[in-house]
């Protein structure tokens, strides 16, 4: 599911015109300044500084851009360009509190700024201070009641706290003010979707797409609703487009939304990787914790938004209770809502430390996990609703595991393992996972204390016929495909008096499936829809069914466990991906592998034969039901203690492997220390001008470690000093190939190439040096190359950058004037 979209104000044409007028009418005297200073009154200098900051921003040199924006804002707190871009930088770095302070200072000078109140509200939303954000947006509306953007933002804030009716009110107001406001239409649709008003939601998403046909979120939600209500009128069109986008960079397709459309694990991996690339910045810092054992115990942390009345909590609560406290200390980090349920209270008691972190930023949560010295962090969300993936991207724990909430690969380098079983994910599927496979006999945990109500309703009370075979499927409706529904309808036609029992999700779902049944020649009255009821009662009523029919390509997970726990046989067909094979793993682990098939034709044949009293396999169904009940406690699926033991063994194994890798690293560090001494000795000789001794030192080190990039680079400088430029260039390239972050090698390579007149190649090398670590010399050198290439505008920027770093760089100042003279 997709979260509400918040608008970030960007100065528009009107602002640019006002800025131009101020510049034109300004009577302030022009005052010359060095590039690193700022005039107190001169608009032209401020404009030049902002242009330079924007250049840094575009090159991802955010620290340098931020320094300029701060200088501008210290002089002019309401400069919208500086506020906007420093806002983007602070938001990326999660410096939301600092940003709010900036906005507060700006509001002292301009208390009527709608844009500042809006962006202030957005920053408060990021801090999860929703009511303060609402107050900020409402203040903006006091100033400008008909601002569509503000109404959209306020609707988003109410959405975050579950005040959907108020959210609808402001989204409707936004689209009435601005009928072409794409985001308002999209968010209005998203809110209708949450309220299960699917017809209204579809209309809103279609309007958003009519305005902006490339609106990704509107398209994805339209596809999601079509599956939720089983409206298959555009199924093939949506399927083709989803598969295309899944393999397209910057598609922002959430991997969870792909699972019900695609059974190709290679495509699923590509989609997950693209999504991670989209949502996790490349420069995300790593905490890289090295925890210590507390009293010899390994600290395990479980991270989730679902420690409440939720299927994940239902499945995992007993595991928390069973963990061996002599070996493990168990933490739960909850970043979701609290519901005060009995299950929630049980979860709190089941762990050693239950820590609510929903109010904290991703960075703060990661630092808290690091401070607790968690050795193994288990993410129970994956790519599902409520995920906060950036917490894991910050690497707060040395070992991080994907488990339970998302049945697929994360596609993330910062997730080390995924918990699977050998049936659902055999070893040959490893290439389709970014994580290492942590294979257990059964991947799904279960609560063996789950209660089945003692009283079971009658078939009549459940709306079922007293006689006749009852097929059922209580999977979420988005898992049902036209192909599987075709098979179900043929089963009903083949088995007289049989019915299909489904979960009641919405009126739209019932209407569409009844129409689909009639179009296949089946009386729609043979489809029975069951309302959702309490878990214990639901488990009891499952006994009224004869056979659970699983879906493909997205198998049953927890719903299959429910059925098998209640003694209801589950027929499942295995596909190609984890999510299309998990049903087979669960059914096999429950002790009834006869109900796992490999093709849909086998699935259909067996579904009919098990229901046909004339068929040989009719008696098999009753024996399978008896086996499920009598062997339930001893099966792999429902033996919670055995599962816990297997999982804990895996935890200890991977922890031991990590400790071994740390020991190996320490040994490597020792060797590295020796190499460092040799390198420093050679450098000392080099600095004293003893080139022969320095060269012998570098070559001795390279015999011991041919991959010592610094030695290769410095040996290259000696060759350059001796006039052997070709050898020097070759050594610089070797050093860079080993260590692409070696700034000095890029700079010296550029010097060598420049000396030979290869200005284009030299500029590429100097540019790499500037991007890695800008200093006055590398900027000056790059400026010289650009000057020789007659790219005078770019050369001017580089000379200015050199002077900003070192205002006393005489040659940069001379060359800057020369470049400006050429342009003039």
GUPA-539728 format. One line per 2 residues: number of its first residue (from 0); for each residue x, y, z of C-alpha. Coordinates in Angstrom, 1 decimal, m for minus. Example, Ala and Ser with C-alpha at 12.3 -4.5 7.8 and 13.67 -1.06 7.14 Angstrom:
0	12.3,m4.5,7.8; 13.7,m1.1,7.1
end
This chain:
0	0.0,0.0,0.0; 1.1,3.6,m0.7
2	1.4,6.3,1.8; m0.1,9.8,1.4
4	1.9,12.1,m0.7; 3.1,15.4,0.8
6	3.9,18.4,m1.4; 7.1,20.2,m1.0
8	6.9,23.9,m2.1; 9.1,24.8,m5.0
10	9.4,28.5,m5.9; 7.4,29.1,m9.0
12	7.4,31.6,m11.8; 5.8,34.3,m9.7
14	8.6,34.1,m7.2; 11.2,34.3,m9.9
16	9.6,37.4,m11.4; 9.5,39.1,m8.0
18	13.2,38.2,m7.4; 14.1,39.7,m10.8
20	12.2,42.9,m10.0; 14.0,43.3,m6.7
22	17.3,42.9,m8.5; 16.4,45.4,m11.2
24	15.1,48.1,m8.8; 17.8,47.6,m6.1
26	19.7,50.8,m5.3; 22.4,49.1,m3.2
28	26.0,49.8,m4.2; 27.9,47.0,m5.8
30	30.6,45.6,m3.5; 33.2,43.2,m4.6
32	33.7,40.1,m2.5; 35.8,37.0,m2.6
34	33.7,34.0,m3.7; 33.6,32.6,m0.2
36	32.0,35.6,1.4; 28.5,37.1,1.0
38	27.5,40.7,0.5; 25.1,42.0,3.1
40	22.9,43.9,0.6; 23.9,43.0,m2.9
42	21.2,40.9,m4.7; 23.6,40.1,m7.6
44	26.1,38.5,m5.3; 23.4,36.5,m3.5
46	22.1,35.3,m6.9; 25.7,34.2,m7.9
48	26.0,32.3,m4.6; 22.7,30.6,m5.1
50	23.7,29.6,m8.6; 27.0,28.1,m7.3
52	25.1,26.3,m4.5; 22.7,24.9,m7.1
54	25.7,23.6,m9.1; 27.0,21.9,m6.0
56	23.6,20.5,m5.2; 23.3,19.0,m8.7
58	26.7,17.3,m8.3; 25.5,15.8,m4.9
60	28.0,18.0,m3.1; 25.4,18.7,m0.4
62	27.8,19.8,2.3; 29.2,22.6,0.2
64	25.8,23.6,m1.0; 24.5,23.6,2.5
66	27.3,25.9,3.7; 26.2,28.5,1.1
68	22.5,28.2,1.8; 23.2,28.7,5.5
70	25.1,31.9,4.8; 22.3,33.2,2.6
72	19.7,32.3,5.3; 21.7,33.9,8.0
74	21.4,37.1,6.1; 18.0,36.6,4.6
76	15.9,34.0,6.6; 13.1,34.0,4.0
78	15.1,33.5,0.9; 12.8,30.9,m0.8
80	15.5,29.3,m3.0; 17.8,28.7,0.0
82	15.0,27.5,2.2; 13.8,25.1,m0.4
84	17.1,23.5,m1.2; 18.4,23.4,2.4
86	15.1,21.9,3.2; 15.8,19.1,0.7
88	19.2,18.5,2.2; 18.0,18.5,5.8
90	15.1,16.2,4.9; 17.5,13.7,3.3
92	19.7,13.8,6.4; 16.7,13.6,8.7
94	17.6,17.0,10.3; 13.9,17.8,10.6
96	14.1,19.5,14.0; 16.9,21.8,12.7
98	14.7,22.6,9.6; 11.7,23.5,11.7
100	14.0,26.0,13.6; 15.0,27.5,10.2
102	11.3,27.9,9.3; 10.5,29.4,12.7
104	13.2,32.0,12.2; 11.9,32.8,8.7
106	8.3,33.2,10.1; 9.6,35.9,12.5
108	10.5,37.9,9.5; 7.6,36.9,7.3
110	4.7,35.6,9.5; 2.4,35.5,6.5
112	4.3,33.1,4.3; 2.1,30.2,3.3
114	5.0,28.3,1.8; 7.0,28.4,5.0
116	4.1,27.2,7.1; 3.5,24.4,4.6
118	7.1,23.2,4.6; 7.2,23.6,8.4
120	4.2,21.2,8.5; 5.9,18.7,6.3
122	9.0,18.7,8.5; 6.8,18.1,11.5
124	5.1,15.2,9.7; 8.5,13.6,9.1
126	9.1,14.0,12.9; 5.7,12.2,13.4
128	4.5,15.3,15.2; 1.2,15.1,13.4
130	m0.9,17.4,15.5; 1.8,20.1,15.4
132	1.9,19.6,11.6; m1.9,20.0,11.4
134	m1.6,23.3,13.3; 1.0,24.6,10.9
136	m1.1,23.7,7.9; m4.2,25.2,9.4
138	m2.2,28.4,10.1; m1.3,28.5,6.4
140	m5.0,28.2,5.6; m5.8,31.1,7.9
142	m3.6,33.2,5.7; m4.8,31.7,2.3
144	m8.0,29.7,2.7; m8.1,28.7,m0.9
146	m4.7,27.2,m1.3; m5.1,23.8,m2.9
148	m1.6,22.6,m1.9; m2.2,23.4,1.8
150	m5.5,21.5,1.8; m3.7,18.5,0.2
152	m1.0,18.6,2.9; m3.5,19.0,5.7
154	m5.5,16.0,4.2; m2.3,14.0,4.3
156	m1.6,14.8,7.9; m5.1,13.8,8.9
158	m4.6,10.6,6.9; m1.5,9.7,8.9
160	m3.5,9.7,12.1; m6.5,7.8,10.7
162	m8.9,10.7,10.5; m10.1,9.7,7.1
164	m13.3,11.8,7.0; m11.4,15.0,7.7
166	m8.8,13.9,5.2; m11.5,13.5,2.6
168	m12.9,16.9,3.4; m9.6,18.7,2.6
170	m8.8,16.6,m0.5; m12.3,17.4,m1.9
172	m11.7,21.1,m1.1; m8.3,20.9,m2.9
174	m9.8,19.4,m6.1; m12.7,21.9,m6.0
176	m10.2,24.8,m5.9; m7.8,23.2,m8.4
178	m9.6,20.6,m10.6; m6.2,19.7,m12.3
180	m4.4,19.0,m8.9; m3.1,15.5,m9.6
182	m1.9,14.8,m6.1; m5.2,15.8,m4.5
184	m7.1,13.5,m6.8; m4.6,10.7,m6.1
186	m4.7,11.2,m2.3; m8.5,11.4,m2.4
188	m8.6,8.1,m4.2; m6.1,6.5,m1.8
190	m8.3,7.6,1.2; m11.4,6.1,m0.5
192	m9.4,2.9,m1.0; m8.6,2.7,2.7
194	m12.3,3.1,3.5; m13.0,0.3,1.0
196	m15.0,2.8,m1.2; m13.5,1.2,m4.3
198	m15.7,2.7,m7.0; m15.0,6.2,m5.8
200	m11.3,5.4,m5.5; m11.1,4.1,m9.0
202	m12.8,7.3,m10.3; m10.2,9.4,m8.5
204	m7.2,7.4,m9.7; m8.5,7.6,m13.3
206	m8.9,11.4,m13.0; m5.3,11.6,m11.7
208	m4.1,9.5,m14.6; m6.1,11.6,m17.1
210	m4.2,14.7,m15.9; m0.8,12.9,m15.6
212	m0.7,9.6,m17.5; 2.8,8.9,m16.0
214	1.6,9.1,m12.4; 3.1,5.9,m11.0
216	1.3,5.7,m7.7; m2.2,6.3,m9.2
218	m1.5,3.5,m11.7; m0.2,1.0,m9.1
220	m3.2,1.7,m6.8; m5.6,1.3,m9.8
222	m4.0,m2.1,m10.4; m4.3,m3.0,m6.7
224	m8.0,m2.1,m6.5; m8.7,m4.1,m9.6
226	m7.2,m7.2,m7.9; m8.9,m6.4,m4.5
228	m12.4,m6.4,m6.1; m11.6,m9.0,m8.9
230	m12.4,m6.6,m11.7; m10.5,m8.3,m14.5
232	m11.7,m6.1,m17.4; m8.2,m4.8,m17.9
234	m6.3,m7.7,m16.3; m4.0,m8.4,m19.3
236	m3.2,m4.8,m19.9; m2.3,m4.2,m16.2
238	m0.3,m7.4,m16.1; 1.8,m6.5,m19.1
240	2.5,m3.0,m17.8; 3.3,m4.2,m14.3
242	5.9,m6.7,m15.7; 7.4,m3.9,m17.8
244	7.7,m1.5,m15.0; 9.0,m4.1,m12.6
246	12.2,m4.3,m14.7; 12.5,m0.5,m15.3
248	14.7,1.7,m13.1; 13.0,4.5,m11.2
250	9.6,2.8,m11.6; 9.0,3.1,m7.9
252	7.0,m0.2,m8.1; 6.7,m1.5,m4.5
254	7.8,m5.2,m4.8; 4.9,m6.4,m2.7
256	2.5,m5.1,m5.3; 4.2,m7.2,m8.0
258	3.9,m10.6,m6.2; 0.3,m11.2,m7.2
260	1.1,m10.5,m10.9; 4.4,m12.2,m11.5
262	5.8,m15.7,m10.9; 9.2,m15.0,m12.3
264	11.8,m14.8,m9.4; 14.3,m13.1,m11.6
266	11.8,m10.3,m12.3; 10.9,m10.1,m8.6
268	14.6,m9.6,m7.8; 15.0,m6.9,m10.4
270	12.0,m5.1,m9.1; 13.2,m5.3,m5.5
272	16.7,m4.0,m6.5; 15.2,m1.1,m8.5
274	12.9,m0.2,m5.6; 15.8,m0.2,m3.1
276	17.8,2.0,m5.4; 14.8,4.4,m5.6
278	14.2,4.7,m1.8; 17.7,4.4,m0.3
280	20.2,7.1,m1.2; 23.6,5.9,m2.3
282	25.3,8.0,0.4; 23.3,6.5,3.3
284	25.8,6.2,6.2; 26.4,2.9,7.9
286	26.6,2.6,11.7; 28.5,m0.8,11.4
288	28.1,m1.9,15.0; 30.4,m4.5,16.7
290	28.3,m5.6,19.7; 29.6,m7.3,22.8
292	27.9,m10.4,24.3; 25.9,m9.6,27.4
294	26.5,m12.4,30.0; 27.4,m14.7,27.1
296	24.0,m14.1,25.5; 23.3,m13.1,21.9
298	21.0,m10.1,21.6; 18.3,m10.6,19.0
300	16.1,m7.7,17.9; 12.8,m8.1,16.1
302	11.7,m5.0,14.2; 8.0,m4.6,13.1
304	5.0,m2.3,12.6; 2.7,m5.2,13.5
306	3.1,m6.0,17.2; m0.7,m5.8,17.7
308	m3.8,m7.7,16.6; m2.2,m8.7,13.3
310	m1.3,m11.9,11.6; 2.4,m11.4,12.0
312	2.0,m11.0,15.8; m0.3,m14.0,15.9
314	2.3,m16.2,14.3; 5.4,m15.1,16.1
316	4.3,m14.5,19.7; 5.0,m18.0,21.0
318	8.5,m17.9,19.4; 9.3,m14.9,21.6
320	8.1,m16.9,24.6; 10.1,m20.0,23.7
322	13.5,m18.4,23.0; 16.2,m19.9,25.3
324	17.1,m17.1,27.7; 20.3,m18.7,28.7
326	21.5,m18.1,25.1; 19.5,m15.1,23.9
328	18.3,m11.8,25.1; 15.2,m10.8,23.1
330	14.2,m7.2,22.1; 11.1,m6.1,20.2
332	11.3,m2.7,18.4; 7.8,m1.6,17.6
334	7.3,1.2,15.1; 3.6,0.6,14.5
336	0.4,1.6,16.4; m0.6,0.2,19.7
338	m4.1,m1.3,20.0; m4.3,m2.4,23.6
340	m5.3,m6.0,22.6; m4.7,m9.1,24.6
342	m2.2,m10.2,21.9; m0.3,m7.0,22.2
344	m0.1,m7.4,26.0; 1.1,m11.0,25.5
346	3.8,m9.8,23.1; 5.1,m7.2,25.6
348	5.4,m10.0,28.3; 7.0,m12.4,25.8
350	10.2,m10.4,25.3; 12.9,m9.1,27.6
352	12.7,m5.6,26.2; 9.7,m4.1,24.4
354	10.7,m0.7,23.0; 8.2,1.6,21.1
356	10.0,3.5,18.5; 7.2,4.7,16.2
358	7.7,8.3,17.3; 11.4,8.3,16.4
360	13.1,9.0,13.0; 14.8,6.2,11.1
362	18.2,7.5,12.2; 17.2,7.7,15.8
364	15.8,4.2,15.7; 19.0,2.8,14.1
366	21.1,4.5,16.8; 18.9,3.1,19.5
368	19.3,m0.4,18.1; 23.1,0.2,17.9
370	23.2,1.4,21.5; 21.4,m1.8,22.6
372	24.2,m3.8,20.9; 21.9,m6.0,18.9
374	23.8,m8.8,17.2; 21.0,m10.1,15.0
376	18.2,m7.8,13.8; 15.2,m9.6,12.2
378	12.9,m7.4,10.0; 9.4,m8.7,10.1
380	8.1,m6.2,7.5; 10.2,m6.6,4.5
382	8.5,m4.7,1.6; 5.1,m4.9,3.2
384	2.9,m2.1,4.5; 4.5,m0.1,7.3
386	8.1,m1.0,6.4; 10.8,1.4,7.5
388	13.6,0.0,5.3; 16.0,2.9,5.9
390	16.5,1.8,9.5; 18.1,m1.3,8.2
392	20.0,0.6,5.4; 21.8,2.4,8.3
394	23.2,m1.0,9.4; 22.5,m0.8,13.1
396	23.3,m4.6,13.6; 26.0,m6.7,12.1
398	23.6,m9.4,11.0; 20.2,m8.4,9.5
400	17.5,m10.9,8.4; 14.4,m10.7,6.3
402	11.6,m12.9,7.7; 7.8,m13.5,7.7
404	6.2,m10.2,6.7; 7.4,m10.3,3.0
406	7.6,m13.5,1.0; 10.4,m12.7,m1.3
408	13.8,m11.1,m1.7; 14.5,m7.6,m0.4
410	17.0,m6.9,m3.2; 19.1,m5.0,m0.6
412	22.8,m5.4,0.2; 22.2,m4.5,3.8
414	20.0,m7.6,4.4; 22.2,m10.7,5.0
416	19.8,m13.6,5.2; 16.2,m14.6,4.4
418	14.4,m17.4,6.3; 13.0,m20.0,4.0
420	12.4,m23.7,3.8; 13.9,m26.3,1.4
422	10.5,m27.0,m0.2; 9.5,m23.5,m0.9
424	13.0,m22.3,m1.8; 15.5,m25.0,m2.7
426	19.2,m24.2,m2.9; 19.1,m23.7,m6.7
428	16.9,m20.6,m6.2; 19.8,m18.8,m4.4
430	20.6,m16.7,m7.6; 17.2,m15.0,m7.3
432	17.9,m13.7,m3.7; 20.2,m10.9,m2.7
434	20.2,m12.5,0.8; 21.8,m15.8,1.7
436	19.2,m18.5,2.2; 18.7,m19.5,5.8
438	16.9,m22.8,5.2; 14.8,m24.4,7.9
440	12.7,m27.6,7.8; 9.7,m25.3,7.7
442	9.9,m21.5,7.3; 6.7,m20.4,9.0
444	6.4,m20.1,12.8; 3.1,m20.8,14.4
446	1.4,m20.3,17.8; 0.6,m23.7,19.2
448	m1.6,m22.1,21.9; m4.1,m20.7,19.4
450	m7.6,m21.5,20.6; m10.3,m23.0,18.4
452	m13.8,m22.1,19.7; m15.5,m25.1,21.3
454	m18.8,m24.3,19.6; m19.0,m24.6,15.9
456	m21.8,m22.9,14.0; m24.0,m25.0,11.7
458	m23.8,m24.9,8.0; m27.1,m23.2,7.9
460	m25.9,m20.5,10.3; m22.8,m20.0,8.0
462	m25.1,m19.7,4.9; m23.9,m23.0,3.5
464	m26.1,m25.8,2.2; m26.7,m28.7,4.6
466	m25.7,m31.2,1.9; m23.1,m30.9,m0.9
468	m19.4,m30.5,m1.1; m17.9,m27.2,0.2
470	m14.8,m25.9,m1.5; m13.4,m22.8,0.2
472	m10.7,m20.2,m0.1; m10.2,m17.6,2.6
474	m7.2,m16.0,0.9; m7.2,m12.2,0.3
476	m9.1,m11.5,m2.9; m6.2,m9.9,m4.7
478	m4.6,m13.4,m4.8; m7.4,m14.7,m7.1
480	m6.6,m14.8,m10.8; m8.9,m15.4,m13.8
482	m7.1,m18.6,m14.6; m7.6,m20.0,m11.0
484	m11.2,m18.8,m11.0; m11.7,m20.7,m14.3
486	m10.6,m23.9,m12.6; m12.8,m23.3,m9.6
488	m15.9,m22.8,m11.8; m15.1,m26.0,m13.7
490	m14.9,m27.8,m10.4; m18.3,m26.6,m9.4
492	m19.7,m27.7,m12.8; m18.1,m31.1,m12.4
494	m19.2,m31.7,m8.8; m23.1,m31.4,m8.5
496	m24.4,m29.5,m5.5; m20.9,m28.2,m4.6
498	m20.4,m24.5,m3.5; m17.4,m22.2,m3.2
500	m17.0,m20.4,0.1; m15.0,m17.1,0.0
502	m14.2,m14.3,2.3; m16.6,m11.2,2.2
504	m14.4,m8.2,1.4; m16.7,m5.7,m0.3
506	m19.9,m5.4,m2.3; m17.9,m4.7,m5.4
508	m16.0,m8.0,m4.9; m19.2,m10.0,m4.5
510	m20.8,m8.3,m7.5; m17.8,m8.9,m9.8
512	m17.2,m12.6,m8.8; m20.9,m13.4,m9.2
514	m20.8,m11.9,m12.7; m17.7,m13.9,m13.5
516	m19.4,m17.1,m12.3; m22.5,m16.5,m14.4
518	m20.3,m15.7,m17.5; m18.8,m19.2,m17.0
520	m22.1,m20.9,m16.8; m22.2,m21.3,m13.0
522	m25.2,m20.1,m10.9; m23.8,m17.2,m8.8
524	m25.8,m18.5,m5.8; m23.2,m21.2,m5.5
526	m20.7,m18.6,m4.4; m21.1,m18.1,m0.6
528	m19.4,m15.1,1.1; m18.3,m15.3,4.7
530	m18.1,m12.2,7.0; m14.9,m11.8,9.0
532	m15.3,m12.9,12.6; m13.1,m13.4,15.7
534	m10.1,m15.7,15.1; m11.2,m18.5,17.5
536	m14.7,m18.6,15.9; m13.2,m18.5,12.4
538	m10.9,m21.5,13.1; m14.0,m23.4,14.3
540	m16.1,m22.6,11.2; m13.3,m23.8,8.9
542	m14.4,m27.3,9.9; m17.6,m26.8,7.9
544	m15.6,m26.9,4.7; m14.4,m30.0,2.9
546	m11.4,m28.7,1.0; m9.4,m25.5,0.9
548	m8.4,m24.5,m2.6; m5.2,m22.5,m2.7
550	m4.4,m19.7,m5.1; m1.6,m19.4,m7.6
552	0.6,m17.3,m8.2; 0.4,m16.0,m4.7
554	m0.2,m19.0,m2.3; m1.9,m19.0,1.0
556	0.3,m18.3,4.0; m1.3,m17.7,7.4
558	m4.7,m18.7,5.9; m3.3,m22.1,5.0
560	m1.9,m22.4,8.5; m5.4,m21.6,9.9
562	m7.0,m24.3,7.7; m4.5,m27.0,8.5
564	m4.6,m26.1,12.2; m8.3,m26.6,12.1
566	m7.9,m30.0,10.3; m9.1,m28.7,6.9
568	m7.0,m30.2,4.0; m5.4,m27.6,1.7
570	m4.8,m28.4,m2.0; m2.0,m26.3,m3.4
572	m0.1,m25.9,m6.7; 3.5,m24.9,m6.7
574	4.9,m22.2,m9.0; 8.3,m20.8,m9.6
576	8.9,m18.1,m6.9; 8.9,m18.2,m3.1
578	5.5,m16.8,m2.8; 4.2,m19.3,m5.3
580	5.7,m22.2,m3.5; 5.2,m21.4,0.2
582	1.8,m23.2,0.2; 3.6,m26.4,m0.8
584	6.1,m25.9,2.0; 3.4,m25.4,4.6
586	1.2,m28.3,3.4; 4.2,m30.7,3.3
588	5.3,m29.5,6.8; 1.7,m30.2,8.0
590	2.1,m33.9,7.0; m0.1,m34.1,3.9
592	2.3,m33.8,0.9; m0.2,m35.7,m1.2
594	m2.0,m32.3,m1.6; 0.9,m30.6,m3.2
596	0.9,m30.7,m7.0; 3.1,m29.1,m9.7
598	0.7,m28.2,m12.5; m2.8,m26.6,m12.6
600	m4.1,m29.5,m14.6; m3.2,m31.8,m11.7
602	m4.7,m29.3,m9.3; m8.0,m29.3,m11.1
604	m8.1,m33.1,m11.5; m7.4,m33.7,m7.8
606	m9.9,m31.1,m6.7; m12.7,m32.9,m8.6
608	m11.6,m36.4,m7.6; m11.4,m35.6,m3.9
610	m15.0,m34.3,m4.1; m16.5,m37.1,m6.3
612	m17.9,m39.9,m4.3; m17.5,m42.1,m7.4
614	m13.7,m41.4,m7.7; m11.1,m43.6,m6.1
616	m9.7,m40.7,m4.1; m12.9,m39.7,m2.3
618	m11.9,m41.6,0.8; m8.5,m40.0,0.8
620	m9.9,m36.7,1.9; m11.3,m38.0,5.2
622	m8.1,m39.9,6.0; m6.1,m36.7,5.3
624	m8.3,m34.7,7.7; m7.9,m37.4,10.4
626	m4.1,m37.3,9.9; m4.0,m33.5,10.2
628	m5.8,m33.6,13.5; m4.1,m36.6,15.1
630	m0.5,m35.7,14.1; m0.9,m31.9,14.4
632	1.3,m31.3,17.4; 4.1,m33.4,16.1
634	4.2,m32.0,12.5; 7.0,m29.7,11.4
636	4.5,m26.9,10.9; 2.9,m26.9,14.3
638	5.8,m28.1,16.6; 6.7,m24.6,17.9
640	9.5,m25.8,20.1; 11.2,m27.7,17.3
642	10.9,m24.6,15.1; 12.5,m22.4,17.8
644	15.3,m24.9,18.3; 16.1,m24.9,14.5
646	15.9,m21.2,14.2; 18.1,m20.6,17.3
648	20.7,m23.1,15.9; 20.8,m21.1,12.7
650	21.1,m17.8,14.7; 24.1,m19.2,16.6
652	25.7,m20.6,13.4; 25.6,m17.3,11.6
654	26.7,m15.4,14.7; 29.7,m17.8,15.0
656	30.5,m17.2,11.3; 30.4,m13.4,11.8
658	32.7,m13.7,14.8; 35.1,m15.8,12.8
660	35.1,m13.2,10.0; 35.8,m10.5,12.6
662	38.8,m12.5,13.9; 40.1,m12.9,10.3
664	39.7,m9.2,9.8; 41.7,m8.5,12.9
666	44.5,m10.7,11.5; 44.3,m8.8,8.3
668	44.5,m5.6,10.3; 47.8,m6.9,11.9
670	49.3,m7.5,8.4; 48.0,m4.1,7.4
672	49.8,m2.5,10.3; 53.1,m3.9,9.1
674	52.4,m2.7,5.6; 51.5,0.8,6.9
676	54.9,1.1,8.7; 56.7,0.1,5.5
678	54.7,2.6,3.5; 55.3,5.4,6.0
680	59.1,4.7,5.9; 59.1,4.9,2.1
682	57.1,8.1,2.2; 59.5,9.7,4.6
684	62.4,8.9,2.3; 60.4,10.3,m0.6
686	59.7,13.5,1.2; 63.4,13.8,2.0
688	64.2,13.6,m1.7; 65.8,10.2,m1.5
690	64.0,8.8,m4.6; 66.1,5.6,m4.9
692	65.5,4.6,m1.3; 61.8,5.5,m1.5
694	61.4,3.5,m4.8; 63.0,0.4,m3.1
696	60.6,0.8,m0.2; 57.5,1.0,m2.5
698	58.7,m2.0,m4.5; 59.4,m4.1,m1.4
700	55.9,m3.4,m0.1; 54.4,m4.3,m3.5
702	56.1,m7.6,m3.5; 54.4,m8.4,m0.2
704	51.1,m6.9,m1.3; 50.7,m6.2,m5.0
706	47.3,m4.6,m4.4; 48.7,m1.8,m2.2
708	47.2,1.1,m4.2; 49.0,3.9,m2.3
710	52.4,2.3,m3.1; 51.5,2.0,m6.8
712	50.4,5.7,m6.8; 53.5,7.0,m5.0
714	55.8,4.8,m7.2; 54.1,6.5,m10.1
716	55.0,10.0,m8.7; 58.6,8.9,m8.5
718	58.5,7.8,m12.2; 57.0,11.2,m13.1
720	59.7,13.0,m11.1; 62.3,11.0,m13.1
722	60.6,12.0,m16.4; 59.1,8.6,m17.1
724	55.6,9.9,m17.7; 54.3,6.8,m19.5
726	55.3,4.5,m16.7; 53.8,7.0,m14.2
728	50.5,7.0,m16.1; 50.4,3.2,m16.1
730	51.0,3.1,m12.3; 48.3,5.7,m11.6
732	45.8,3.6,m13.6; 46.8,0.5,m11.7
734	46.3,2.3,m8.3; 42.9,3.7,m9.4
736	41.7,0.3,m10.6; 42.4,m1.2,m7.1
738	41.1,1.8,m5.2; 38.7,4.0,m7.2
740	38.5,6.4,m4.2; 42.2,7.4,m4.4
742	41.9,11.1,m4.9; 45.6,11.9,m5.2
744	46.1,9.3,m8.0; 43.3,11.0,m10.1
746	44.9,14.4,m9.5; 48.4,13.2,m10.4
748	47.1,11.3,m13.4; 45.4,14.5,m14.6
750	48.7,16.4,m14.2; 50.5,13.8,m16.3
752	47.9,13.9,m19.0; 47.7,17.7,m19.0
754	51.4,17.8,m19.5; 51.1,15.8,m22.6
756	48.3,18.0,m24.0; 45.5,15.4,m23.4
758	43.1,18.0,m21.9; 39.9,16.0,m22.3
760	41.3,13.0,m20.5; 43.0,15.2,m17.9
762	39.7,17.0,m17.2; 38.0,13.6,m16.6
764	40.6,12.6,m14.1; 40.6,16.0,m12.3
766	36.8,15.9,m12.2; 37.0,12.5,m10.4
768	39.4,14.1,m7.9; 37.0,17.0,m7.3
770	34.0,14.8,m6.9; 35.8,12.6,m4.4
772	37.5,15.3,m2.3; 37.3,18.9,m3.6
774	40.4,21.0,m2.8; 41.8,24.2,m4.2
776	44.4,22.5,m6.4; 42.1,19.9,m8.0
778	39.5,22.6,m8.7; 42.2,24.9,m10.1
780	43.6,22.1,m12.3; 40.2,21.1,m13.6
782	39.5,24.8,m14.4; 42.8,24.9,m16.4
784	41.7,21.9,m18.5; 38.3,23.4,m19.1
786	40.0,26.7,m20.1; 42.2,24.8,m22.7
788	39.0,23.1,m23.9; 37.4,26.6,m24.4
790	34.7,25.8,m21.8; 35.1,29.1,m20.2
792	31.8,29.2,m18.2; 32.7,25.9,m16.5
794	36.3,27.0,m15.9; 35.0,30.2,m14.1
796	32.9,28.0,m11.8; 35.9,25.9,m10.9
798	38.3,28.8,m10.3; 35.6,30.3,m8.1
800	35.3,27.0,m6.2; 39.1,27.0,m5.8
802	39.0,30.5,m4.4; 36.1,29.6,m2.1
804	38.3,26.9,m0.6; 41.5,29.0,m0.6
806	40.8,32.7,m1.0; 44.6,33.4,m1.3
808	45.1,31.1,m4.3; 46.8,33.8,m6.5
810	47.0,31.8,m9.8; 43.3,30.8,m9.5
812	42.4,34.5,m9.1; 44.5,35.4,m12.2
814	43.0,32.6,m14.3; 39.5,33.6,m13.2
816	40.0,37.1,m14.4; 41.5,35.8,m17.7
818	38.5,33.5,m18.3; 36.0,36.3,m17.5
820	37.9,38.6,m19.9; 37.6,36.0,m22.7
822	33.8,35.8,m22.2; 33.4,39.5,m22.1
end
